[in-house]
Amino acid sequence: MADLEIRTFKIDAHEAGARLDAYLASHVEDWSRARLQRLIEAEDVLVNGKPAKPAYKLREHDELEVELTAPSSTSFAPEPIPIEIVYEDETVVVVNKPAGLVVHPAAGIHSGTLANALAYHFQQLPDGGAGVRPGIVHRLDRDTSGLLVVAKTEAALENLSDQFRDRTVFKSYVALVHGRVKSDSGRIDQPLARDPANRTRMAVVRGGRSAVSLYRVRLRFDRFTLLDVELKTGRTHQIRVHLAWLKHPVVGDETYGAGRDNTIQDPQLRARVRNLGRHFLHAEKLAFSHPTTKKRVEFTSALPAELAGLLAEI
């Protein structure tokens, strides 16, 4: 969870009556009120464990939990890190992120991120938040590979942020999971929140943020299933938590599928999975309305060599 920062606040008597967005704007440095409003609307801000509206009037003893996608301040510098560009024009860039690359600086991580690379390759990008998210409007976990769209202008940043907020962006992933998934397709509609027993993890929690994932079986093997998973919402670790809840955790996921890799009977295959160094989750398809032309654009990313090789061996 090093790519996130969780901030908590408890409202005193003299703070009661303030609007939620105004209160956060005065207590979270380097985040504009508009961006904090988008954070609230995305249900990344909880009041007493539940989502609230930006205009919510705070009450004494209210407890706030804010999930920031970047720290309020950090050292940040452009770095000549190679990036794979899938598409580029004057407005947007679509990149293919490799596994192991953190998207942006956060607590304890100040360099070696995709944001550092973007700042080097594209010197003038709009600020996606706290000065350390140049053009970035969405994220992938460190060990998830695949497609990310980056805004090159402030107008494109606002437009894409609205599309993600309105859930009109199409995001489809490929996941290899343990076990044979019985249904050819399905819908997982389970709310997510911090695991009460371990705050560094997410979990299916009653009263958590709404989260919806759609899956379809692409291939079945004796002890594994290859799935296409479409995200209808974009919660932290959503696919990994939902599939683990389904009792089919992602192969190689040490956080939500701990111990399942040990059940692989073939010793050579078991060793291959253990040495994969990542989980088998890849952002394969991405589609959105171009901020300038308004035309629908679609992009596809092939499986990385390490995932394709494991799949061939299975």
C-alpha positions in Angstrom: 0.0 0.0 0.0 3.0 2.3 -0.4 1.3 4.0 -3.3 -1.4 5.5 -1.1 -1.7 7.7 2.0 -4.6 7.5 4.4 -5.4 10.7 6.4 -7.8 10.7 9.3 -9.5 13.7 11.0 -11.9 14.0 14.0 -14.1 17.1 14.1 -14.0 19.3 17.2 -16.9 21.5 18.3 -15.4 24.7 16.8 -15.1 22.9 13.4 -18.7 21.7 13.3 -20.9 23.3 10.6 -18.1 23.6 8.0 -18.7 22.1 4.5 -16.7 18.8 4.0 -14.9 20.1 0.9 -14.0 23.4 2.5 -12.7 21.7 5.6 -10.5 19.4 3.6 -9.2 22.3 1.5 -8.0 24.0 4.6 -6.5 20.8 6.1 -4.9 19.0 3.1 -2.0 21.0 1.7 -1.4 21.3 -2.0 -4.8 19.9 -3.0 -7.3 22.3 -4.6 -10.9 22.4 -3.5 -12.0 21.2 -7.0 -9.8 18.2 -6.9 -10.9 17.4 -3.3 -14.5 17.6 -4.5 -13.7 15.0 -7.2 -12.1 12.8 -4.5 -15.2 13.1 -2.4 -17.5 12.3 -5.4 -15.3 9.2 -6.1 -16.1 8.0 -2.6 -12.5 8.2 -1.6 -13.5 10.3 1.4 -15.6 8.6 4.2 -17.5 10.3 7.0 -18.0 7.9 9.9 -17.3 5.1 7.5 -19.7 6.1 4.8 -19.4 8.3 1.6 -20.7 11.8 1.8 -21.4 14.8 -0.4 -18.9 17.7 -0.8 -21.6 20.0 0.8 -22.1 17.8 3.8 -22.1 19.9 7.0 -19.7 18.5 9.5 -20.8 17.6 13.0 -18.8 17.4 16.2 -17.2 14.0 16.7 -17.4 13.2 13.0 -14.5 11.0 11.9 -13.1 11.5 8.4 -11.0 9.0 6.4 -9.4 10.4 3.3 -7.6 8.2 0.7 -5.0 10.4 -1.0 -3.4 9.1 -4.2 -0.3 11.2 -3.4 1.2 12.7 -0.3 0.7 16.4 0.6 4.3 17.1 -0.1 7.3 15.2 -1.3 10.6 15.6 -3.2 9.9 15.1 -6.8 12.2 15.4 -9.9 12.1 14.4 -13.5 14.0 11.2 -14.2 15.1 9.6 -17.6 13.2 6.4 -17.1 12.2 4.7 -20.3 8.5 4.5 -21.0 6.6 2.7 -23.8 4.3 5.0 -25.6 1.3 3.3 -27.3 -0.3 6.6 -28.7 0.4 10.3 -28.5 -1.0 13.5 -29.9 -1.2 17.1 -28.7 -3.7 16.3 -26.0 -3.2 12.8 -24.6 -0.6 10.1 -24.2 -1.4 6.4 -23.7 1.5 4.4 -22.1 2.0 0.7 -21.5 3.2 0.4 -17.8 5.4 -2.5 -16.9 4.9 -4.5 -13.7 7.1 -3.2 -10.8 6.7 0.4 -11.7 4.8 2.6 -9.2 2.6 5.1 -10.9 3.4 8.2 -8.8 5.4 9.2 -5.7 3.8 8.5 -2.3 4.8 8.0 1.3 8.2 6.5 1.3 8.6 6.5 -2.5 10.0 9.7 -4.0 11.7 8.5 -7.2 11.7 5.8 -9.9 8.0 6.2 -10.7 6.0 6.6 -13.9 5.3 10.2 -12.8 9.0 10.9 -12.6 9.4 9.5 -16.1 6.5 11.5 -17.5 7.9 14.7 -16.0 11.2 14.0 -17.9 9.7 13.0 -21.3 7.0 15.7 -21.3 8.2 18.8 -19.5 4.8 20.6 -19.5 2.0 18.4 -18.1 -0.9 19.5 -16.0 -0.8 18.8 -12.3 -3.0 15.8 -11.4 -2.7 16.3 -7.7 -0.2 17.5 -5.1 2.4 18.4 -7.7 3.5 14.8 -8.1 1.0 13.4 -10.6 1.8 15.1 -13.9 -1.2 14.4 -16.2 -2.2 11.3 -14.4 -5.9 10.7 -13.9 -6.0 7.0 -12.9 -3.6 4.4 -11.6 -2.6 0.8 -11.7 -1.1 -1.2 -8.8 2.7 -1.5 -8.8 2.6 -5.1 -10.0 -0.2 -4.7 -12.5 0.9 -4.0 -16.1 -0.9 -2.4 -19.0 -2.5 0.7 -20.3 -2.7 4.2 -18.8 -3.9 7.4 -20.3 -2.1 10.6 -19.4 -3.4 14.2 -20.1 -1.1 16.7 -21.7 -3.2 19.8 -21.1 -5.3 21.1 -18.2 -8.5 20.8 -20.3 -7.7 17.2 -21.2 -7.1 16.5 -17.5 -10.4 17.9 -16.5 -12.2 16.1 -19.3 -10.7 12.7 -18.6 -11.2 13.1 -14.8 -14.9 13.7 -15.5 -15.1 10.6 -17.7 -13.6 8.5 -15.0 -15.9 10.0 -12.4 -18.9 9.4 -14.7 -17.7 5.8 -15.3 -17.8 6.1 -19.1 -14.2 4.9 -19.5 -13.9 1.3 -20.6 -11.2 -0.7 -18.7 -10.7 -4.4 -19.3 -8.1 -6.6 -17.7 -6.8 -10.1 -18.1 -6.4 -12.2 -15.0 -5.2 -15.7 -14.4 -6.9 -17.1 -11.3 -6.6 -20.2 -9.2 -9.3 -22.9 -9.7 -11.9 -23.5 -12.4 -14.5 -20.7 -12.4 -17.8 -22.5 -13.0 -19.9 -19.7 -14.5 -19.0 -18.5 -18.0 -19.6 -14.9 -16.9 -20.7 -13.1 -13.8 -21.1 -9.8 -11.9 -19.4 -9.1 -8.6 -21.2 -6.3 -6.8 -19.5 -6.1 -3.4 -18.6 -3.0 -1.4 -14.9 -2.4 -0.6 -13.2 -0.7 2.3 -10.1 -1.0 4.5 -9.8 -4.4 6.1 -10.8 -3.7 9.8 -8.2 -6.4 10.8 -5.4 -5.0 8.6 -5.5 -1.4 7.4 -2.9 -2.0 4.7 -5.3 -4.3 2.9 -8.7 -3.8 1.3 -11.6 -6.2 1.9 -15.3 -6.7 1.1 -16.9 -4.8 3.9 -20.6 -4.0 4.5 -21.1 -0.3 4.2 -17.9 0.2 2.1 -17.5 2.0 -1.2 -19.7 0.6 -4.0 -17.6 -1.6 -6.3 -18.7 -3.6 -9.4 -16.6 -6.0 -11.5 -17.8 -8.0 -14.5 -16.0 -11.1 -15.6 -16.0 -13.5 -18.5 -14.1 -16.8 -18.9 -11.6 -16.8 -21.7 -9.9 -20.1 -21.1 -10.2 -22.9 -18.6 -7.4 -25.2 -17.5 -7.3 -28.1 -15.0 -6.5 -25.9 -12.0 -6.6 -22.3 -13.4 -9.0 -20.0 -15.3 -8.1 -17.1 -17.6 -10.6 -14.3 -17.2 -11.5 -11.0 -18.9 -12.5 -8.6 -16.1 -14.2 -5.2 -16.8 -14.1 -2.6 -14.1 -17.3 -0.6 -13.6 -15.7 1.3 -10.7 -12.1 1.9 -9.8 -11.5 1.1 -6.2 -8.1 0.3 -4.8 -7.1 -3.4 -5.5 -10.7 -3.9 -6.7 -10.2 -6.9 -9.1 -7.8 -8.7 -6.7 -10.1 -8.4 -3.7 -13.2 -9.3 -5.7 -11.6 -12.4 -7.2 -10.3 -13.5 -3.9 -13.8 -13.0 -2.4 -15.0 -15.3 -5.3 -12.5 -17.9 -3.9 -10.5 -17.6 -7.1 -7.5 -15.3 -6.2 -5.2 -14.0 -8.9 -2.1 -16.2 -9.5 0.9 -14.7 -7.9 -1.0 -12.3 -5.6 0.8 -12.6 -2.2 -1.5 -10.1 -0.5 -4.9 -11.6 -1.3 -4.0 -15.1 -2.4 -1.4 -16.0 0.2 -0.8 -19.8 0.2 -2.7 -20.6 -2.9 0.5 -20.8 -5.0 1.7 -23.5 -2.7 -1.2 -25.7 -3.8 0.2 -26.0 -7.3 1.1 -29.7 -7.6 3.6 -29.5 -10.5 6.9 -28.5 -8.8 8.2 -26.8 -11.9 5.1 -24.8 -12.5 5.0 -23.9 -8.8 8.5 -22.6 -8.9 7.7 -20.6 -12.1 4.8 -18.9 -10.4 6.9 -18.1 -7.2 9.6 -16.6 -9.4 7.2 -14.6 -11.5 7.8 -11.6 -9.2 4.3 -10.2 -9.8 0.6 -11.1 -10.0 -1.0 -12.2 -13.2 -3.1 -9.1 -13.9 -2.8 -7.0 -17.0 -4.8 -3.9 -18.1 -5.4 -5.1 -21.7 -8.0 -2.7 -23.1 -8.8 1.0 -22.6 -11.4 3.1 -24.4 -12.5 6.7 -23.8 -13.9 9.7 -25.6 -11.0 11.8 -26.9 -11.0 15.1 -25.0 -10.6 17.2 -28.2 -12.2 15.3 -31.0 -14.9 13.7 -28.8 -14.5 10.5 -30.9 -14.3 7.1 -29.1 -10.7 5.8 -29.1 -9.7 2.3 -28.1 -6.3 0.7 -27.3 -5.1 -2.8 -26.7 -1.9 -4.1 -25.0 -0.6 -7.6 -25.5 0.3 -9.8 -22.5 3.9 -9.1 -21.3 6.4 -11.8 -22.1 6.5 -13.2 -18.5 2.8 -13.6 -18.4 2.5 -15.1 -21.9 5.3 -17.5 -21.0 3.6 -18.7 -17.9 0.3 -19.1 -19.7 2.1 -21.2 -22.4 3.6 -23.4 -19.7 0.2 -24.0 -18.1 
